Amino acid sequence: MKRILEAFTLIAMAIAMGCSRTEATSDATDAGLRNADRDASNWLMYGRTYDDHRFSPLDQINE
């Protein structure tokens, strides 16, 4: 009985994970990513630019 319950739980979890899949959408273009260093107001990537320096050129956070 315990194995049937475990199997049912695994199947239910797998079905729930399959149903809850979300599609990643982004407005970022390839040109926008290549020129990310020129756009100081948006962080399009984890490290902000392809250089991955994670430096913000904004002055407002330093004041």
MMTF fields as JSON, N, C-alpha, C and O atoms, coordinates in Angstrom:
{
  "mmtfVersion": "1.0.0",
  "mmtfProducer": "UNKNOWN",
  "numBonds": 251,
  "numAtoms": 252,
  "numGroups": 63,
  "numChains": 1,
  "numModels": 1,
  "chainsPerModel": [1],
  "groupsPerChain": [63],
  "chainIdList": ["A"],
  "bondAtomList": [4, 2, 8, 6, 12, 10, 16, 14, 20, 18, 24, 22, 28, 26, 32, 30, 36, 34, 40, 38, 44, 42, 48, 46, 52, 50, 56, 54, 60, 58, 64, 62, 68, 66, 72, 70, 76, 74, 80, 78, 84, 82, 88, 86, 92, 90, 96, 94, 100, 98, 104, 102, 108, 106, 112, 110, 116, 114, 120, 118, 124, 122, 128, 126, 132, 130, 136, 134, 140, 138, 144, 142, 148, 146, 152, 150, 156, 154, 160, 158, 164, 162, 168, 166, 172, 170, 176, 174, 180, 178, 184, 182, 188, 186, 192, 190, 196, 194, 200, 198, 204, 202, 208, 206, 212, 210, 216, 214, 220, 218, 224, 222, 228, 226, 232, 230, 236, 234, 240, 238, 244, 242, 248, 246],
  "bondOrderList": [1, 1, 1, 1, 1, 1, 1, 1, 1, 1, 1, 1, 1, 1, 1, 1, 1, 1, 1, 1, 1, 1, 1, 1, 1, 1, 1, 1, 1, 1, 1, 1, 1, 1, 1, 1, 1, 1, 1, 1, 1, 1, 1, 1, 1, 1, 1, 1, 1, 1, 1, 1, 1, 1, 1, 1, 1, 1, 1, 1, 1, 1],
  "groupList": [{"groupName": "MET", "atomNameList": ["N", "CA", "C", "O"], "elementList": ["N", "C", "C", "O"], "formalChargeList": [0, 0, 0, 0], "bondAtomList": [1, 0, 2, 1, 3, 2], "bondOrderList": [1, 1, 2], "singleLetterCode": "M", "chemCompType": "L-PEPTIDE LINKING"}, {"groupName": "LYS", "atomNameList": ["N", "CA", "C", "O"], "elementList": ["N", "C", "C", "O"], "formalChargeList": [0, 0, 0, 0], "bondAtomList": [1, 0, 2, 1, 3, 2], "bondOrderList": [1, 1, 2], "singleLetterCode": "K", "chemCompType": "L-PEPTIDE LINKING"}, {"groupName": "ARG", "atomNameList": ["N", "CA", "C", "O"], "elementList": ["N", "C", "C", "O"], "formalChargeList": [0, 0, 0, 0], "bondAtomList": [1, 0, 2, 1, 3, 2], "bondOrderList": [1, 1, 2], "singleLetterCode": "R", "chemCompType": "L-PEPTIDE LINKING"}, {"groupName": "ILE", "atomNameList": ["N", "CA", "C", "O"], "elementList": ["N", "C", "C", "O"], "formalChargeList": [0, 0, 0, 0], "bondAtomList": [1, 0, 2, 1, 3, 2], "bondOrderList": [1, 1, 2], "singleLetterCode": "I", "chemCompType": "L-PEPTIDE LINKING"}, {"groupName": "LEU", "atomNameList": ["N", "CA", "C", "O"], "elementList": ["N", "C", "C", "O"], "formalChargeList": [0, 0, 0, 0], "bondAtomList": [1, 0, 2, 1, 3, 2], "bondOrderList": [1, 1, 2], "singleLetterCode": "L", "chemCompType": "L-PEPTIDE LINKING"}, {"groupName": "GLU", "atomNameList": ["N", "CA", "C", "O"], "elementList": ["N", "C", "C", "O"], "formalChargeList": [0, 0, 0, 0], "bondAtomList": [1, 0, 2, 1, 3, 2], "bondOrderList": [1, 1, 2], "singleLetterCode": "E", "chemCompType": "L-PEPTIDE LINKING"}, {"groupName": "ALA", "atomNameList": ["N", "CA", "C", "O"], "elementList": ["N", "C", "C", "O"], "formalChargeList": [0, 0, 0, 0], "bondAtomList": [1, 0, 2, 1, 3, 2], "bondOrderList": [1, 1, 2], "singleLetterCode": "A", "chemCompType": "L-PEPTIDE LINKING"}, {"groupName": "PHE", "atomNameList": ["N", "CA", "C", "O"], "elementList": ["N", "C", "C", "O"], "formalChargeList": [0, 0, 0, 0], "bondAtomList": [1, 0, 2, 1, 3, 2], "bondOrderList": [1, 1, 2], "singleLetterCode": "F", "chemCompType": "L-PEPTIDE LINKING"}, {"groupName": "THR", "atomNameList": ["N", "CA", "C", "O"], "elementList": ["N", "C", "C", "O"], "formalChargeList": [0, 0, 0, 0], "bondAtomList": [1, 0, 2, 1, 3, 2], "bondOrderList": [1, 1, 2], "singleLetterCode": "T", "chemCompType": "L-PEPTIDE LINKING"}, {"groupName": "GLY", "atomNameList": ["N", "CA", "C", "O"], "elementList": ["N", "C", "C", "O"], "formalChargeList": [0, 0, 0, 0], "bondAtomList": [1, 0, 2, 1, 3, 2], "bondOrderList": [1, 1, 2], "singleLetterCode": "G", "chemCompType": "PEPTIDE LINKING"}, {"groupName": "CYS", "atomNameList": ["N", "CA", "C", "O"], "elementList": ["N", "C", "C", "O"], "formalChargeList": [0, 0, 0, 0], "bondAtomList": [1, 0, 2, 1, 3, 2], "bondOrderList": [1, 1, 2], "singleLetterCode": "C", "chemCompType": "L-PEPTIDE LINKING"}, {"groupName": "SER", "atomNameList": ["N", "CA", "C", "O"], "elementList": ["N", "C", "C", "O"], "formalChargeList": [0, 0, 0, 0], "bondAtomList": [1, 0, 2, 1, 3, 2], "bondOrderList": [1, 1, 2], "singleLetterCode": "S", "chemCompType": "L-PEPTIDE LINKING"}, {"groupName": "ASP", "atomNameList": ["N", "CA", "C", "O"], "elementList": ["N", "C", "C", "O"], "formalChargeList": [0, 0, 0, 0], "bondAtomList": [1, 0, 2, 1, 3, 2], "bondOrderList": [1, 1, 2], "singleLetterCode": "D", "chemCompType": "L-PEPTIDE LINKING"}, {"groupName": "ASN", "atomNameList": ["N", "CA", "C", "O"], "elementList": ["N", "C", "C", "O"], "formalChargeList": [0, 0, 0, 0], "bondAtomList": [1, 0, 2, 1, 3, 2], "bondOrderList": [1, 1, 2], "singleLetterCode": "N", "chemCompType": "L-PEPTIDE LINKING"}, {"groupName": "TRP", "atomNameList": ["N", "CA", "C", "O"], "elementList": ["N", "C", "C", "O"], "formalChargeList": [0, 0, 0, 0], "bondAtomList": [1, 0, 2, 1, 3, 2], "bondOrderList": [1, 1, 2], "singleLetterCode": "W", "chemCompType": "L-PEPTIDE LINKING"}, {"groupName": "TYR", "atomNameList": ["N", "CA", "C", "O"], "elementList": ["N", "C", "C", "O"], "formalChargeList": [0, 0, 0, 0], "bondAtomList": [1, 0, 2, 1, 3, 2], "bondOrderList": [1, 1, 2], "singleLetterCode": "Y", "chemCompType": "L-PEPTIDE LINKING"}, {"groupName": "HIS", "atomNameList": ["N", "CA", "C", "O"], "elementList": ["N", "C", "C", "O"], "formalChargeList": [0, 0, 0, 0], "bondAtomList": [1, 0, 2, 1, 3, 2], "bondOrderList": [1, 1, 2], "singleLetterCode": "H", "chemCompType": "L-PEPTIDE LINKING"}, {"groupName": "PRO", "atomNameList": ["N", "CA", "C", "O"], "elementList": ["N", "C", "C", "O"], "formalChargeList": [0, 0, 0, 0], "bondAtomList": [1, 0, 2, 1, 3, 2], "bondOrderList": [1, 1, 2], "singleLetterCode": "P", "chemCompType": "L-PEPTIDE LINKING"}, {"groupName": "GLN", "atomNameList": ["N", "CA", "C", "O"], "elementList": ["N", "C", "C", "O"], "formalChargeList": [0, 0, 0, 0], "bondAtomList": [1, 0, 2, 1, 3, 2], "bondOrderList": [1, 1, 2], "singleLetterCode": "Q", "chemCompType": "L-PEPTIDE LINKING"}],
  "groupTypeList": [0, 1, 2, 3, 4, 5, 6, 7, 8, 4, 3, 6, 0, 6, 3, 6, 0, 9, 10, 11, 2, 8, 5, 6, 8, 11, 12, 6, 8, 12, 6, 9, 4, 2, 13, 6, 12, 2, 12, 6, 11, 13, 14, 4, 0, 15, 9, 2, 8, 15, 12, 12, 16, 2, 7, 11, 17, 4, 12, 18, 3, 13, 5],
  "groupIdList": [1, 2, 3, 4, 5, 6, 7, 8, 9, 10, 11, 12, 13, 14, 15, 16, 17, 18, 19, 20, 21, 22, 23, 24, 25, 26, 27, 28, 29, 30, 31, 32, 33, 34, 35, 36, 37, 38, 39, 40, 41, 42, 43, 44, 45, 46, 47, 48, 49, 50, 51, 52, 53, 54, 55, 56, 57, 58, 59, 60, 61, 62, 63],
  "secStructList": [7, 2, 2, 2, 2, 2, 2, 2, 2, 2, 2, 2, 2, 2, 2, 2, 2, 2, 2, 6, 7, 7, 7, 7, 7, 7, 7, 7, 7, 2, 2, 2, 2, 2, 6, 4, 4, 4, 7, 6, 6, 7, 7, 7, 1, 6, 6, 1, 1, 6, 6, 7, 7, 7, 7, 7, 7, 7, 1, 4, 4, 4, 7],
  "xCoordList": [0.818, 0.0, 0.867, 0.534, 1.991, 2.87, 3.509, 3.661, 3.879, 4.488, 3.49, 3.861, 2.239, 1.222, 1.029, 0.898, 1.011, 0.872, 2.072, 1.906, 3.276, 4.482, 4.467, 4.813, 4.068, 4.009, 2.972, 3.223, 1.815, 0.769, 1.251, 0.982, 1.953, 2.475, 3.491, 3.456, 4.386, 5.383, 4.714, 5.093, 3.731, 3.033, 2.286, 2.306, 1.635, 0.902, 1.856, 1.533, 3.023, 4.004, 4.535, 4.72, 4.783, 5.278, 4.239, 4.582, 2.981, 1.919, 1.797, 1.64, 1.865, 1.771, 2.932, 2.739, 4.124, 5.279, 5.144, 5.526, 4.609, 4.408, 3.352, 3.465, 2.342, 1.26, 1.656, 1.086, 2.597, 2.95, 4.115, 4.664, 4.498, 5.607, 5.239, 4.152, 6.128, 5.892, 6.879, 7.991, 6.47, 7.32, 8.051, 7.437, 9.347, 10.145, 9.997, 10.219, 9.63, 9.505, 10.419, 10.629, 10.942, 11.853, 11.754, 11.567, 11.878, 11.885, 13.308, 13.502, 14.29, 15.683, 16.025, 15.696, 16.68, 17.127, 18.631, 19.308, 19.133, 20.574, 21.36, 22.394, 20.872, 21.552, 21.498, 22.467, 20.378, 20.267, 21.218, 21.76, 21.426, 22.371, 23.81, 24.617, 24.128, 25.485, 25.785, 26.933, 24.773, 24.958, 24.461, 24.084, 24.45, 23.936, 24.773, 24.263, 26.036, 26.87, 26.48, 26.822, 25.778, 25.334, 24.012, 23.658, 23.284, 21.991, 22.151, 22.096, 22.345, 22.623, 21.377, 21.487, 20.206, 18.993, 18.463, 17.625, 18.917, 18.401, 19.516, 20.616, 19.21, 20.115, 19.499, 18.603, 19.961, 19.38, 19.969, 19.362, 21.14, 21.806, 22.207, 22.145, 22.609, 22.982, 24.126, 24.087, 25.129, 26.276, 26.166, 27.158, 25.011, 24.662, 25.178, 24.416, 26.435, 26.98, 27.684, 27.804, 28.143, 28.904, 30.248, 30.832, 30.741, 31.973, 31.761, 32.711, 30.52, 30.12, 30.813, 31.215, 30.944, 31.576, 30.615, 31.053, 29.312, 28.271, 28.445, 28.122, 28.943, 29.13, 27.99, 27.666, 27.383, 26.314, 26.874, 27.452, 26.713, 27.195, 26.248, 26.515, 25.167, 24.208, 24.802, 25.458, 24.566, 25.06, 24.072, 24.461, 22.829, 21.785, 21.982, 21.612, 22.545, 22.705, 23.892, 23.995, 24.793, 25.987, 25.777, 26.637, 24.672, 24.457, 23.773, 23.516],
  "yCoordList": [-1.191, 0.0, 1.263, 2.253, 1.216, 2.383, 2.667, 3.827, 1.625, 1.818, 2.399, 3.206, 2.001, 2.551, 4.036, 4.834, 4.408, 5.811, 6.62, 7.74, 6.077, 6.772, 6.942, 8.006, 5.894, 5.97, 6.998, 7.786, 6.99, 7.958, 9.382, 10.287, 9.584, 10.908, 11.374, 12.532, 10.5, 10.859, 11.207, 12.183, 10.425, 10.71, 12.034, 12.828, 12.273, 13.531, 14.726, 15.763, 14.587, 15.68, 15.918, 17.068, 14.861, 15.007, 15.693, 16.546, 15.324, 15.971, 17.442, 18.297, 17.741, 19.128, 19.966, 21.122, 19.402, 20.136, 20.376, 21.436, 19.411, 19.578, 20.606, 21.314, 20.702, 21.671, 23.085, 24.045, 23.236, 24.565, 25.188, 26.194, 24.63, 25.166, 26.539, 26.719, 27.492, 28.832, 29.114, 28.587, 29.93, 30.274, 31.572, 32.566, 31.554, 32.752, 33.717, 33.343, 34.937, 35.952, 37.109, 37.422, 37.717, 38.83, 39.787, 39.369, 41.065, 42.078, 42.421, 43.312, 41.74, 42.025, 41.482, 40.344, 42.301, 41.882, 41.647, 42.03, 41.023, 40.76, 42.069, 42.206, 43.012, 44.311, 45.035, 45.682, 44.927, 45.559, 44.956, 45.668, 43.648, 42.996, 43.39, 43.598, 43.493, 43.895, 45.331, 45.66, 46.189, 47.6, 47.905, 49.043, 46.94, 47.132, 48.119, 48.741, 48.276, 49.21, 50.662, 51.543, 50.922, 52.282, 52.636, 53.812, 51.64, 51.867, 51.675, 50.55, 52.763, 52.679, 52.388, 51.966, 52.607, 52.469, 51.041, 50.754, 50.143, 48.769, 47.756, 47.899, 46.732, 45.605, 44.436, 43.768, 44.183, 43.145, 41.77, 40.757, 41.722, 40.456, 40.436, 41.463, 39.298, 39.168, 40.105, 40.747, 40.192, 41.055, 42.413, 43.14, 42.782, 44.016, 44.079, 44.454, 43.732, 43.732, 42.407, 41.573, 42.226, 41.017, 40.985, 39.916, 42.158, 42.197, 41.608, 41.145, 41.624, 41.027, 41.694, 41.027, 43.036, 43.759, 44.067, 44.307, 44.064, 44.362, 45.75, 45.96, 46.681, 48.052, 48.9, 48.834, 49.684, 50.583, 51.979, 52.538, 52.556, 53.916, 54.975, 56.165, 54.592, 55.562, 56.294, 55.688, 57.599, 58.412, 58.454, 58.75, 58.17, 58.315, 57.374, 57.734, 56.195, 55.264, 55.623, 55.131, 56.474, 56.838, 58.097, 58.441, 58.778, 60.029, 59.797, 60.748],
  "zCoordList": [0.0, 0.0, 0.0, -0.651, 0.743, 0.829, -0.537, -0.919, -1.266, -2.581, -3.572, -4.424, -3.469, -4.363, -4.079, -5.008, -2.812, -2.435, -2.901, -3.384, -2.767, -3.218, -4.738, -5.251, -5.452, -6.91, -7.352, -8.264, -6.709, -7.038, -6.767, -7.557, -5.668, -5.321, -6.358, -6.774, -6.777, -7.793, -9.116, -9.764, -9.519, -10.77, -10.674, -11.614, -9.559, -9.376, -9.402, -9.981, -8.78, -8.796, -10.198, -10.598, -10.95, -12.319, -13.2, -14.018, -13.035, -13.809, -13.422, -14.294, -12.145, -11.689, -12.214, -12.591, -12.241, -12.75, -14.25, -14.745, -14.966, -16.401, -16.724, -17.725, -15.911, -16.142, -15.747, -16.265, -14.862, -14.361, -15.111, -14.66, -16.219, -16.993, -17.545, -18.094, -17.403, -17.928, -19.041, -19.052, -19.955, -21.076, -20.766, -20.38, -20.937, -20.681, -21.851, -23.002, -21.559, -22.596, -22.24, -21.068, -23.241, -23.029, -24.199, -25.341, -23.913, -24.956, -25.385, -26.212, -24.843, -25.161, -26.543, -26.878, -27.325, -28.65, -28.61, -27.656, -29.643, -29.71, -29.762, -29.108, -30.531, -30.614, -29.268, -28.87, -28.575, -27.262, -26.249, -25.404, -26.326, -25.415, -25.733, -24.827, -27.026, -27.391, -26.989, -26.692, -26.976, -26.625, -25.219, -24.939, -24.348, -22.986, -22.19, -21.259, -22.531, -21.786, -22.052, -21.263, -23.137, -23.455, -22.78, -22.696, -22.302, -21.663, -20.158, -19.662, -19.442, -18.007, -17.175, -16.024, -17.742, -16.938, -16.863, -16.008, -17.722, -17.742, -17.541, -18.076, -16.761, -16.581, -17.338, -16.82, -18.541, -19.379, -19.106, -19.453, -18.49, -18.185, -16.719, -16.044, -16.233, -14.822, -14.459, -13.409, -15.299, -15.02, -15.67, -15.725, -16.162, -16.847, -18.272, -19.163, -18.538, -19.896, -20.147, -19.249, -21.363, -21.678, -20.948, -20.772, -20.52, -19.728, -18.34, -17.709, -17.864, -16.593, -15.402, -14.448, -15.476, -14.37, -13.235, -12.11, -13.505, -12.504, -11.897, -10.728, -12.668, -12.213, -12.735, -13.92, -11.884, -12.297, -12.478, -11.546, -13.663, -13.878, -13.337, -13.504, -12.703, -12.176, -10.977, -10.129, -10.917, -9.803, -8.647, -7.517, -8.903, -7.902, -6.71, -5.592, -6.91, -5.8, -4.918, -3.794, -5.411, -4.655, -3.818, -3.007, -3.993, -3.267, -1.952, -1.213]
}
